[in-house]
Amino acid sequence: PETLFQIKEQKLHTFALAGTAQAGQENELLHSKKDRYEHQLVVDDLKEKLSPYALEVSVGETGILKFKNIIHLKTNISASLKVDVDLAGLTSLLSPTAALGGYPKKAALDFLKRTHYQEKHPQRYFGSAFGVTSQEMNQFLVMIRNVQWQEQQFFIESGGGVVPDSKL
């Protein structure tokens, strides 16, 4: 699972992870107009959502994160928090991320609620956040892949980014 956010000593760390290719295509992914656009939507979404809670939001350089046979664009983002933050409220604000639910959030969620899939399966979910809290650290994860069950059936769900230049 991807990190939604981690807070330690009033410093929040997260990252944008969007744009995917096969391992070995690092240069193509880094220069892909479509993937860079998709990735920037996630960066912008996180910056906007964190701004009310932060003294400053810092965005790192975009690089490559490798997982066995696939690679993703990744940008680290950190924020110095103003005060203690309500973790449930922050989780609700950040989730779903643009990578999972779309951008801007309200318009994307309204669109998803009107899809054929949602009409056919109104009780199923695309993903959510899962978190662990302690005095030392608070960490919440994005559960973009999930398993759901209903009576004798189970469903394995997964998402993927779609932008105007996507090829389905």
C-alpha positions as CSV (number, residue, x, y, z in Angstrom):
1,P,0.0,0.0,0.0
2,E,1.0,3.6,-0.6
3,T,1.5,6.1,2.3
4,L,-1.3,8.6,2.5
5,F,0.6,10.5,5.2
6,Q,2.9,10.0,8.2
7,I,3.2,12.6,11.0
8,K,6.1,12.7,13.4
9,E,7.0,15.7,15.6
10,Q,4.6,18.1,13.7
11,K,6.1,17.2,10.3
12,L,3.9,15.5,7.8
13,H,5.4,13.4,5.0
14,T,3.5,12.1,2.0
15,F,4.2,11.5,-1.7
16,A,2.5,11.7,-5.1
17,L,2.6,8.4,-6.9
18,A,1.0,8.4,-10.3
19,G,2.2,7.5,-13.8
20,T,3.1,3.9,-14.5
21,A,5.2,2.0,-17.0
22,Q,7.1,-1.2,-17.4
23,A,10.5,-1.4,-15.8
24,G,13.1,-0.4,-18.4
25,Q,11.1,2.5,-19.6
26,E,12.3,5.0,-17.1
27,N,13.3,7.7,-19.6
28,E,10.1,7.4,-21.5
29,L,8.0,7.7,-18.3
30,L,10.0,10.7,-17.1
31,H,9.3,12.5,-20.4
32,S,5.7,11.3,-21.0
33,K,3.4,14.3,-21.4
34,K,0.4,12.2,-20.4
35,D,2.0,10.6,-17.3
36,R,3.6,13.9,-16.1
37,Y,0.2,15.6,-16.4
38,E,-1.5,12.8,-14.4
39,H,1.2,13.0,-11.8
40,Q,1.0,16.8,-11.5
41,L,-2.7,16.5,-10.8
42,V,-1.8,14.4,-7.7
43,V,0.9,16.8,-6.6
44,D,-1.4,19.8,-7.0
45,D,-4.2,18.0,-5.1
46,L,-2.0,17.1,-2.1
47,K,-0.5,20.7,-2.0
48,E,-4.0,22.3,-2.0
49,K,-5.4,20.0,0.6
50,L,-2.4,20.4,3.0
51,S,-2.1,24.2,2.7
52,P,-4.7,25.0,5.4
53,Y,-2.9,22.8,7.9
54,A,0.6,23.8,7.1
55,L,3.1,26.6,7.8
56,E,4.7,25.5,4.5
57,V,4.5,22.7,2.0
58,S,7.6,21.5,0.3
59,V,7.6,19.5,-2.9
60,G,10.6,17.5,-3.9
61,E,11.9,16.5,-7.4
62,T,10.0,13.9,-9.4
63,G,11.8,10.6,-9.8
64,I,11.2,6.9,-10.4
65,L,10.0,4.3,-7.9
66,K,10.5,0.7,-9.0
67,F,8.4,-2.2,-8.0
68,K,9.6,-5.5,-9.6
69,N,8.3,-5.2,-13.2
70,I,6.7,-1.8,-13.0
71,I,7.8,1.8,-12.3
72,H,5.9,4.9,-11.1
73,L,6.6,8.6,-11.0
74,K,7.1,9.6,-7.4
75,T,7.4,13.1,-5.8
76,N,8.0,13.5,-2.0
77,I,5.9,16.1,-0.3
78,S,6.4,17.4,3.3
79,A,4.6,19.9,5.4
80,S,5.3,21.6,8.7
81,L,2.0,21.5,10.5
82,K,0.5,24.6,12.2
83,V,-0.9,22.8,15.3
84,D,-2.0,19.3,16.3
85,V,-4.2,18.0,13.6
86,D,-7.4,16.0,13.9
87,L,-6.2,12.8,12.2
88,A,-9.7,11.7,11.2
89,G,-10.4,15.0,9.6
90,L,-7.1,15.1,7.8
91,T,-7.6,11.5,6.5
92,S,-11.0,12.4,5.3
93,L,-9.7,15.5,3.6
94,L,-6.8,13.7,1.8
95,S,-8.7,10.6,0.9
96,P,-9.4,9.7,-1.7
97,T,-6.3,11.1,-3.3
98,A,-6.5,12.3,-6.9
99,A,-4.7,9.1,-7.9
100,L,-7.6,7.1,-6.5
101,G,-10.7,9.3,-6.7
102,G,-9.9,12.0,-9.2
103,Y,-9.3,15.8,-9.3
104,P,-10.9,18.1,-8.3
105,K,-12.2,15.8,-5.6
106,K,-15.9,16.9,-5.5
107,A,-16.4,16.8,-9.3
108,A,-14.6,13.5,-9.6
109,L,-16.6,11.8,-6.8
110,D,-19.8,13.1,-8.3
111,F,-18.8,11.6,-11.7
112,L,-17.9,8.3,-10.1
113,K,-21.3,8.1,-8.4
114,R,-23.0,8.4,-11.7
115,T,-21.0,5.6,-13.5
116,H,-22.6,2.3,-14.7
117,Y,-20.3,0.5,-12.3
118,Q,-21.7,2.4,-9.3
119,E,-25.2,1.8,-10.4
120,K,-24.6,-1.9,-10.7
121,H,-22.6,-2.2,-7.5
122,P,-23.7,0.6,-5.1
123,Q,-22.3,-1.2,-2.0
124,R,-18.7,-1.7,-3.3
125,Y,-15.8,0.6,-2.7
126,F,-12.8,1.6,-4.9
127,G,-10.5,2.0,-1.9
128,S,-10.0,3.8,1.4
129,A,-7.4,4.7,4.0
130,F,-6.1,2.6,6.9
131,G,-4.2,4.1,9.7
132,V,-2.2,3.4,12.9
133,T,-1.6,6.0,15.6
134,S,0.7,6.2,18.6
135,Q,2.5,8.8,20.7
136,E,5.6,8.6,18.5
137,M,4.1,8.5,15.0
138,N,0.8,8.5,13.0
139,Q,0.8,6.7,9.7
140,F,-2.1,6.2,7.3
141,L,-2.0,4.2,4.1
142,V,-3.9,4.3,0.8
143,M,-5.7,1.0,0.2
144,I,-6.0,1.3,-3.6
145,R,-6.4,-2.5,-4.0
146,N,-8.9,-4.3,-1.9
147,V,-10.9,-7.4,-1.4
148,Q,-14.7,-7.3,-0.7
149,W,-17.1,-10.1,-0.2
150,Q,-20.8,-10.7,-0.3
151,E,-22.3,-14.0,0.7
152,Q,-20.4,-16.7,-1.3
153,Q,-18.6,-14.2,-3.7
154,F,-15.6,-12.1,-3.3
155,F,-14.3,-9.3,-5.5
156,I,-10.8,-8.0,-5.9
157,E,-10.8,-4.3,-6.8
158,S,-8.0,-2.1,-8.2
159,G,-7.9,1.4,-9.6
160,G,-5.9,3.2,-12.2
161,G,-5.4,6.8,-13.3
162,V,-7.3,8.0,-16.4
163,V,-6.7,11.4,-18.1
164,P,-7.8,12.7,-21.5
165,D,-4.7,11.2,-23.2
166,S,-5.1,7.8,-21.7
167,K,-5.5,4.8,-24.0
168,L,-7.9,2.3,-22.6
